[in-house]
Amino acid sequence: MTKYNSNLIVVMLFCSLLIGCVGQDDKISQIQLDVSLSSSSGIVLHSYVDGELSSVENVEIEFDFSASTSDSKIVIFGVNTNDSRESFEVDAQTTTSITVEFPNHGVYEVIMFAVDENGNLVEKMTSIIIDYRVDWLEYETQSPGVLDFDPRPSNGGQHASMIEILSTVENPELITEFGGGDSVQITWNVIDENDDTCQRYSEHIANGESITWNTIHFNTYLLHELVVDNDDSDVSINIDQSIIISYD
Protein backbone atom coordinates (compact mmCIF):
# COMPACT_ATOMS: atom_id res chain seq x y z
CA MET A 1 0.00 0.00 0.00
CA THR A 2 2.86 2.33 0.89
CA LYS A 3 4.50 1.68 -2.48
CA TYR A 4 1.25 2.54 -4.29
CA ASN A 5 0.84 5.81 -2.37
CA SER A 6 4.44 6.83 -3.16
CA ASN A 7 3.88 6.30 -6.87
CA LEU A 8 0.63 8.22 -6.69
CA ILE A 9 2.35 11.15 -5.02
CA VAL A 10 5.08 11.16 -7.67
CA VAL A 11 2.49 11.12 -10.45
CA MET A 12 0.51 13.90 -8.83
CA LEU A 13 3.61 16.05 -8.39
CA PHE A 14 4.62 15.47 -12.03
CA CYS A 15 1.16 16.39 -13.31
CA SER A 16 1.10 19.46 -11.10
CA LEU A 17 4.44 20.65 -12.46
CA LEU A 18 3.34 19.94 -16.02
CA ILE A 19 0.09 21.84 -15.60
CA GLY A 20 2.00 24.75 -14.09
CA CYS A 21 4.40 24.89 -17.04
CA VAL A 22 1.61 24.76 -19.61
CA GLY A 23 -0.24 27.51 -17.80
CA GLN A 24 2.84 29.77 -17.85
CA ASP A 25 3.46 29.11 -21.56
CA ASP A 26 -0.15 29.93 -22.37
CA LYS A 27 0.17 33.22 -20.52
CA ILE A 28 3.38 34.23 -22.28
CA SER A 29 2.32 33.03 -25.73
CA GLN A 30 -1.17 34.49 -25.83
CA ILE A 31 -0.15 36.50 -28.92
CA GLN A 32 -0.32 34.31 -32.02
CA LEU A 33 2.04 36.07 -34.43
CA ASP A 34 1.17 35.29 -38.06
CA VAL A 35 3.05 37.36 -40.66
CA SER A 36 3.04 37.03 -44.44
CA LEU A 37 5.69 38.64 -46.66
CA SER A 38 5.24 40.02 -50.15
CA SER A 39 8.64 38.47 -50.93
CA SER A 40 11.65 37.02 -49.11
CA SER A 41 14.22 38.15 -51.69
CA GLY A 42 14.97 40.86 -54.21
CA ILE A 43 17.63 42.68 -56.20
CA VAL A 44 18.89 46.24 -55.73
CA LEU A 45 19.60 47.76 -59.16
CA HIS A 46 21.90 50.68 -59.92
CA SER A 47 21.97 51.84 -63.55
CA TYR A 48 24.72 53.97 -65.07
CA VAL A 49 24.80 55.73 -68.44
CA ASP A 50 28.12 57.12 -69.69
CA GLY A 51 29.59 56.85 -66.21
CA GLU A 52 26.76 58.70 -64.43
CA LEU A 53 24.25 57.08 -62.07
CA SER A 54 20.91 57.33 -63.89
CA SER A 55 18.54 55.36 -61.64
CA VAL A 56 18.30 53.36 -58.42
CA GLU A 57 15.75 50.63 -57.72
CA ASN A 58 15.69 49.46 -54.11
CA VAL A 59 13.79 46.45 -52.78
CA GLU A 60 10.55 47.00 -50.87
CA ILE A 61 9.01 44.17 -48.86
CA GLU A 62 5.63 44.32 -47.14
CA PHE A 63 5.10 42.53 -43.82
CA ASP A 64 1.40 41.77 -43.29
CA PHE A 65 0.42 41.12 -39.65
CA SER A 66 -3.34 41.01 -40.26
CA ALA A 67 -3.66 37.29 -39.44
CA SER A 68 -2.12 37.73 -35.99
CA THR A 69 -4.43 37.25 -32.99
CA SER A 70 -4.26 37.73 -29.25
CA ASP A 71 -6.34 37.28 -26.10
CA SER A 72 -5.52 40.87 -25.23
CA LYS A 73 -5.24 43.96 -27.40
CA ILE A 74 -2.14 44.15 -29.61
CA VAL A 75 -0.75 47.68 -29.58
CA ILE A 76 2.45 47.45 -31.65
CA PHE A 77 3.56 45.55 -34.72
CA GLY A 78 7.24 45.85 -35.63
CA VAL A 79 10.09 44.76 -37.89
CA ASN A 80 13.75 44.84 -36.87
CA THR A 81 16.09 44.50 -39.87
CA ASN A 82 19.15 43.98 -37.64
CA ASP A 83 21.27 46.54 -39.44
CA SER A 84 22.11 50.09 -38.41
CA ARG A 85 18.47 51.21 -38.59
CA GLU A 86 15.97 51.46 -35.77
CA SER A 87 13.04 49.05 -35.72
CA PHE A 88 10.04 49.88 -37.92
CA GLU A 89 6.96 50.05 -35.70
CA VAL A 90 3.27 50.84 -36.26
CA ASP A 91 0.18 51.28 -34.12
CA ALA A 92 -1.49 47.88 -34.39
CA GLN A 93 -4.90 49.47 -33.84
CA THR A 94 -4.67 51.54 -37.00
CA THR A 95 -2.62 49.44 -39.42
CA THR A 96 -1.54 45.82 -39.80
CA SER A 97 1.21 46.12 -42.41
CA ILE A 98 4.73 47.51 -42.57
CA THR A 99 6.65 48.16 -45.79
CA VAL A 100 10.42 48.10 -45.38
CA GLU A 101 12.89 49.34 -48.00
CA PHE A 102 16.20 47.53 -48.46
CA PRO A 103 18.72 49.80 -50.25
CA ASN A 104 21.74 47.56 -49.71
CA HIS A 105 22.56 43.98 -50.61
CA GLY A 106 23.05 41.25 -48.01
CA VAL A 107 21.31 38.52 -46.05
CA TYR A 108 19.11 40.03 -43.36
CA GLU A 109 18.00 38.07 -40.28
CA VAL A 110 14.79 40.03 -39.77
CA ILE A 111 12.85 39.90 -36.51
CA MET A 112 9.08 40.46 -36.69
CA PHE A 113 7.35 41.21 -33.41
CA ALA A 114 4.14 42.20 -31.67
CA VAL A 115 3.50 43.78 -28.27
CA ASP A 116 0.17 43.64 -26.42
CA GLU A 117 -1.32 46.11 -23.95
CA ASN A 118 0.18 44.14 -21.05
CA GLY A 119 3.70 44.50 -22.41
CA ASN A 120 3.96 40.90 -23.61
CA LEU A 121 6.33 40.53 -26.55
CA VAL A 122 6.32 37.77 -29.19
CA GLU A 123 8.97 37.53 -31.93
CA LYS A 124 9.63 35.53 -35.08
CA MET A 125 12.71 35.54 -37.28
CA THR A 126 12.99 35.17 -41.04
CA SER A 127 15.79 35.54 -43.60
CA ILE A 128 15.63 38.14 -46.38
CA ILE A 129 18.10 37.81 -49.27
CA ILE A 130 18.95 40.96 -51.22
CA ASP A 131 21.21 40.63 -54.26
CA TYR A 132 22.83 43.53 -56.10
CA ARG A 133 23.06 44.37 -59.79
CA VAL A 134 24.86 47.14 -61.64
CA ASP A 135 23.93 47.91 -65.25
CA TRP A 136 26.48 50.01 -67.13
CA LEU A 137 26.06 51.59 -70.58
CA GLU A 138 28.54 53.69 -72.52
CA TYR A 139 27.97 54.98 -76.04
CA GLU A 140 30.58 55.93 -78.63
CA THR A 141 33.41 56.15 -76.15
CA GLN A 142 37.13 56.10 -76.83
CA SER A 143 37.99 56.18 -73.11
CA PRO A 144 35.92 53.55 -71.28
CA GLY A 145 35.12 54.33 -67.67
CA VAL A 146 36.04 52.16 -64.70
CA LEU A 147 33.16 50.32 -63.02
CA ASP A 148 33.80 50.13 -59.26
CA PHE A 149 31.76 47.70 -57.18
CA ASP A 150 31.70 46.56 -53.56
CA PRO A 151 30.62 42.93 -52.97
CA ARG A 152 30.78 43.25 -49.18
CA PRO A 153 27.44 43.36 -47.31
CA SER A 154 26.95 46.62 -45.44
CA ASN A 155 24.88 44.94 -42.71
CA GLY A 156 27.83 42.84 -41.52
CA GLY A 157 26.10 39.57 -42.41
CA GLN A 158 27.28 36.65 -44.48
CA HIS A 159 29.25 37.39 -47.63
CA ALA A 160 27.90 36.85 -51.13
CA SER A 161 28.51 33.52 -52.81
CA MET A 162 29.71 34.89 -56.14
CA ILE A 163 30.02 37.77 -58.59
CA GLU A 164 28.82 37.34 -62.16
CA ILE A 165 30.11 39.64 -64.88
CA LEU A 166 28.47 39.97 -68.27
CA SER A 167 30.15 42.52 -70.54
CA THR A 168 29.48 43.21 -74.21
CA VAL A 169 31.67 45.53 -76.26
CA GLU A 170 30.49 46.58 -79.70
CA ASN A 171 32.60 48.07 -82.44
CA PRO A 172 29.82 49.84 -84.39
CA GLU A 173 29.88 49.44 -88.12
CA LEU A 174 31.57 52.40 -89.76
CA ILE A 175 31.76 52.93 -93.53
CA THR A 176 34.00 55.65 -94.95
CA GLU A 177 35.06 56.67 -98.40
CA PHE A 178 38.09 54.47 -97.88
CA GLY A 179 36.07 51.40 -96.90
CA GLY A 180 35.15 49.90 -93.53
CA GLY A 181 36.21 51.14 -90.11
CA ASP A 182 39.06 49.86 -87.98
CA SER A 183 39.10 46.88 -85.67
CA VAL A 184 39.93 47.24 -81.98
CA GLN A 185 41.73 45.14 -79.39
CA ILE A 186 39.79 44.87 -76.10
CA THR A 187 41.06 43.50 -72.78
CA TRP A 188 38.78 43.06 -69.79
CA ASN A 189 40.37 43.19 -66.31
CA VAL A 190 38.86 42.48 -62.89
CA ILE A 191 41.13 44.18 -60.35
CA ASP A 192 40.82 44.07 -56.55
CA GLU A 193 41.61 46.77 -54.00
CA ASN A 194 45.18 45.43 -53.63
CA ASP A 195 45.71 46.23 -57.32
CA ASP A 196 45.89 42.53 -58.14
CA THR A 197 44.38 41.43 -61.44
CA CYS A 198 41.96 38.65 -60.56
CA GLN A 199 40.80 37.87 -64.10
CA ARG A 200 41.73 39.01 -67.60
CA TYR A 201 40.35 38.30 -71.05
CA SER A 202 41.21 39.72 -74.51
CA GLU A 203 39.45 39.73 -77.87
CA HIS A 204 39.98 41.35 -81.25
CA ILE A 205 36.73 43.01 -82.39
CA ALA A 206 36.32 43.75 -86.07
CA ASN A 207 34.35 46.67 -87.47
CA GLY A 208 30.60 46.05 -87.09
CA GLU A 209 31.03 43.18 -84.61
CA SER A 210 30.60 42.71 -80.87
CA ILE A 211 32.06 40.36 -78.26
CA THR A 212 30.57 39.30 -74.91
CA TRP A 213 32.67 38.21 -71.95
CA ASN A 214 30.79 36.24 -69.28
CA THR A 215 32.66 35.16 -66.15
CA ILE A 216 32.14 34.28 -62.49
CA HIS A 217 34.35 35.49 -59.66
CA PHE A 218 34.30 34.17 -56.09
CA ASN A 219 36.29 36.74 -54.11
CA THR A 220 33.50 38.66 -52.39
CA TYR A 221 35.66 40.03 -49.56
CA LEU A 222 37.42 42.92 -51.34
CA LEU A 223 36.51 46.02 -53.34
CA HIS A 224 36.82 45.46 -57.09
CA GLU A 225 36.73 47.28 -60.37
CA LEU A 226 35.98 46.19 -63.91
CA VAL A 227 38.23 47.82 -66.48
CA VAL A 228 37.68 47.69 -70.23
CA ASP A 229 41.00 48.49 -71.90
CA ASN A 230 40.86 49.48 -75.59
CA ASP A 231 44.63 49.90 -75.93
CA ASP A 232 44.31 53.70 -76.40
CA SER A 233 42.46 53.17 -79.66
CA ASP A 234 40.68 56.09 -81.34
CA VAL A 235 37.84 53.75 -82.37
CA SER A 236 34.54 54.63 -80.69
CA ILE A 237 32.94 51.63 -79.00
CA ASN A 238 29.68 50.86 -77.18
CA ILE A 239 29.72 49.04 -73.84
CA ASP A 240 26.77 47.20 -72.27
CA GLN A 241 27.66 45.31 -69.11
CA SER A 242 26.17 44.02 -65.87
CA ILE A 243 27.61 42.91 -62.55
CA ILE A 244 25.48 40.72 -60.28
CA ILE A 245 26.43 40.05 -56.66
CA SER A 246 24.52 36.96 -55.64
CA TYR A 247 23.93 35.28 -52.28
CA ASP A 248 22.34 32.13 -53.69
N, C-alpha and C positions, 0 to 999 in steps of 0.2 A: 504494500500500500504506500509505504514511504517513497519507494522508487517511482511509482506512478505520479505522486504529488510533485516530486522534484521535476519530472519531465514536464508536467503541466505548467509549473511555474516558469520553467525555461521557455516553453512555447508562448506563454502569455507575455513574458518580458519581450521576446523577439517580435511578436505581433505589435506590442505597444510601441516599440522603437520604430518599427516599419511604418505604422500609422502616423507617428509623429513626423518622420521624414517626408512622407508623401504630403502631409498637411503643409509643411514648410515650403516644399517645392511648388505646391499649388498657389501659395500666397505670393511667392516671388515671381512665378511665371504666369501671372494672370493676364499679361499682355501677350496676345498671339500675333507676333510680327510676321506679316505676309507681304513681301515686296516683289513687284515685277519690274523688270528693266526693259527699256526700249531696245537695248543692245548691250552686249558685254565686251564689245571690241569696236575698233574704228581706226581711221588713219588721218593723221594731221597732214595737210597738204600746203606746201609753200611753192608758189609759182614765180619764176623769174623770167623777164624778157629783156634781152640785151643787158644783162647784168644787174637789172633793177628789180626789186621785189614788187610784183604786180598784184598778187592776191594771197590771202591766207584763209584756209578753211580748217577751223578747229572742230573737234568732236564734241557733240552735245548728247548726253545720255539722260533720259528721264527715269526717275525712280518713283514708282507708283505704290503708295502705301494704302490705297483705298480698301484692300481686302483685310487689313489688320483689324483685330477686335480686342476688346478688353472688358473686364468686369467693372472697371472704373474708367472715368473719362481720361482719354489720351489728350495731352496738352501740347506735346512737341513731337514732330517727326524730324529726323536729321540724317545727314550723310557726312561722314568724315573720310576725306580722300587720302589721309595719311601722307600729305606732302606739306609744304610750307604754309598752306592756307588754313584758315579757321574752318570749323565745321559749318556746313550749310544747314540751317534750321528754319522750320516754318511752324506757324500756329496750326496745330492739328485740327482745330475747330473751324478753320476757315479754308484750308486747302489740304489735299492729300497727296500732292506730287511735288517733287523737287527736280529741277533740271540743272545738271552740273556740266560746265564746260571744261574740257580737257585740252589745253593749248600745247602740251608737251608730251612727247612719246615716253613710254615706259609701261611697266606692269604695276598696277595700283591695287593694293589690298584695301579695299573700301569697306568701311564699317557703316552699316545702316542701323539706326536706332530709333526707339520711341520711349517717351517718358510720360507717365500718367500723373494725375493730380496729387497722388500720394508720394511722388518722387521715385517710384519704381522705374528702373531702367532695364530695357531688354535690347540686346544687340545681335546682329548677324553680320557675317563677313562674306564678301564675294570678291573675285578677282576681275579686274578690268584691264584689257590689253589694248594699248594704243601704239600703233606703228607710225612711222614717219616717212613721208615721201617728198622729194624735191623734184619739181619739173623745171627744166632750164632750156630756154630757147634763145638762140642768137641768129640774126639774119645778116647776111652779106658782111661778115667780119673778116678782117685780115689779122686781127689780134685777139684771139679767143680769151675770154675771161676765165678766171680760176673759180671753181665751184668748191667752196669750203663747206664741210658738214661735220656735225658732232654726233657720233653714235651713242654717246653716254647718256643714260637716263638722268634727268634733272631731279627726280624724286628720290634718288639714292637706292632704288630697287635693283632687281636683277638686270643684268646686261642683256642686250639684244643677242639673238642667235646668229644673225648674219646681215651682211650688207649686199644688196644686189644692185649692179650698175648696168644700165642699158643706155648706150650712147651711139647716136647716128650722126655721122658727118656727111654732108652732101656737097659735092663740087658742082654747082649749078651749070647747066649747059650754056656755053657761051660761043656764039658764032661771030667771027670778025671777017673783015675783007681778006684776011690772010688765012682763013680757015677756022678750025675749032680752037677752043681755049686750052689753057695749060692744065696739066695734071698737078697733083699736090701730094706730098708725103705727110701723112698724119701719124703721130705717136701719142697714144693715151698713157698717162701715168697716174697711178694712185699713190700719193705720198702722205706719210704720217707726220705727226708733230715733231718727230725727231729728225725730220728731213730724210728719212729712209724711203726708198721707192719700194712699195709693197708689190705692185704689179705694173707691167708695161706691155703694150701691144702696139704694133706698127702695121700700117697698110698704105699702099699706093692707090690713090683715088683718081681715076681718069676724069676728063671733062664730061659732065652730064651724068656721072655715076655717084652712088652713095655707098657707104660701108657702115655696118652696125657692129659694135663691140658689146658683147653681153658677158658679164663675169660676176662671180660671187666672191666676197671677201669676208673673212671670219674674225678679223681683229676689230672688236667693238669697244675697245678700252682706251683708244687714243683719238684725238682730233685728226681729221684727214682732209685732203683736198684732191679734187679730180682736175687734172691739167690736160688740155688738148693742145699739143705742140704741132704747129704747122711749118716748122723749120724756117720761120721768118719769110714765108712765101707772100707774094703780093696778090695771090689768088683769093678772091672773096668766097667764103664758105658759109654754109648754114649748119647750125648745130641744134639737135633735138635730143635731149638726154634726160634720164630720170635716175634718181638714187632712192632706193627703198630700204629703210632700216626696219627689220622684221624681228618679232619676238616669238614667232611660231616656226 
